[in-house]
Each structure stands twice: as structure tokens, then as C-alpha cells.
Amino acid sequence: MPDHQDPRLNHLLAALPAAEWARWLPQLEWVEMPLGQVLYESGRTMSHVYFPTSAIVSLLYVMADGSSAEIAVVGRDGVVGIALFMGGGSTPSRAVVQSAGEGWRLRGPVMLEEFNNSHPVMHLMLRYTQALITQMAQTAVCNRHHQLDQQLCRWLLLSMDRLVGDELVMTQELIANMLGVRREGVTEAALKLQRDGLIRYARGHITVLDRPGLEARTCECYAVVKKEYDRLLPARTAK
């Protein structure tokens, strides 16, 4: 297969031991993940778990009036659909592709069987779930206590960590929906970052020009999340 379609571009798949990898490979299905695709809806039973390789997926909580806010972001670092193997089968959140790309999916019954019968799979998925819960909790704290430009920096850094390259295709309206704020606030915060030479924003393309500067500008929430992912999940090694 082409290098860009290698399932092991996803860090969880890359961390599977040889025996598990041999069982999984014939079961994995390559999928395109276009911008805006809904991978699962609130309350619906999940049929697959998804392992992004070049796409980024937002986990959103949607209110009764249709407004939404992002509670976590998943990319090549993880898996979308933890409720399937954690015992719920469904979740009140919605999973939407926020940055188009590719990935792999595994049927729900196969994932559940592997989780229940393979200790390496169970331990890997539980560690990832703990890291994801940390991201969700820190997002809630950040959105409550920190300034919008700090939140935007955190969101950009988390997204870039899960993306190949330094450019993100994303409209300000979509960012506002993710952060649960008004578009005007995102526009002001993005312009401030651009004036300071940290990013370049043009026609929906955000390019990070100064990553250390972004890290210095953001709040402690980004470092907390990154440290927990680094602590809980194995460093990716070539296979």
C-alpha cells in the first residue's frame, strides 16, 4: 500500500504487539474522512471505531437548541468511538471530521472481542481513554477560566500535534462552533496572533509560523494534556 495509507501512521495501531497486529491487519478498512463527515451521532449505537491517520475528528457536545462545543479532538494519536469498548455502545456526544484526511476503521464486534480477550489491547485502549478524559476535563477548565486567545492557542497546538505539517484548513465560523464562542471573538483572537507573527490566516488556511511563540502564549492546559498523553501512551517506534 502507499506510505500515506499505512495504518501504523496511527499511533495506537503502531503500538500493537506483533500478534495483535497480525490479527487486526486483515480486519482494518481504509476510509476517506471528508470535512464535516459525521462518524457517529449522539445516542446512536456505534458500528465501528475509527483510527485517523491524517484526519482530525472533533468530539462535540450538542445542546437542544443546536449549539455545540468541542470537548476533545482526536487525530493520529488515537481512536474515535471509545464508548463501543468501554461498555456504553453509544455516547451523548457527536464525532465530526474537522480536518479532512484519511484513516482506518474496525468493526465494532471485532474491537469488542479484542478488548475483552487481549490484555495488550485492553491496556492500550484504557491508557488512551484516560488520556482522552484528561483532555476533556482540561478543555472544560480552560473554557471556563482562560482568555479566548489562550483557548485558541491551546486548540491550535492540540490540532497541530495530531496533524502532519503546520497548516490547518479551518474557517473562523467552524473554530467558533468548536470553542462554543462567537465568531467575532475568534476573528479578534486570530488577528491578534497574526499581528504578533505567530500564525498566518488566509481564506480558511491557518499556518503556524512560530510554534514556540504559541506555546508561550497559551495557558497551562496544553502542557497538562500533552504531558498526560506522553506519560500514558508509548512512544511511536518504526516497525
Buried (B, 14 or more C-beta within 10 A) or exposed (E): EEEEEBBBBBBBBBBBEEEBBEBBEEEBEEBEBEBEBEBBBEEEEBEBBBBBBBBBBBBBBBEEEEEBBBBBBBBBBBBBBBBBBEEEBBBEBBBBBBBBBBBBBBBBEBBBBBBEEBEEBBEBBBBBBBBBEBBBBBBEEBBEEBEBBBBBBBBBBBBBBBBEEEBBBBBBEBBBBBBBBEBEBBBEBBBBBBEBEBBEBEEEEBEBBBBEBBBEBBBEBBBBBBEBBEEBBEEBEEE
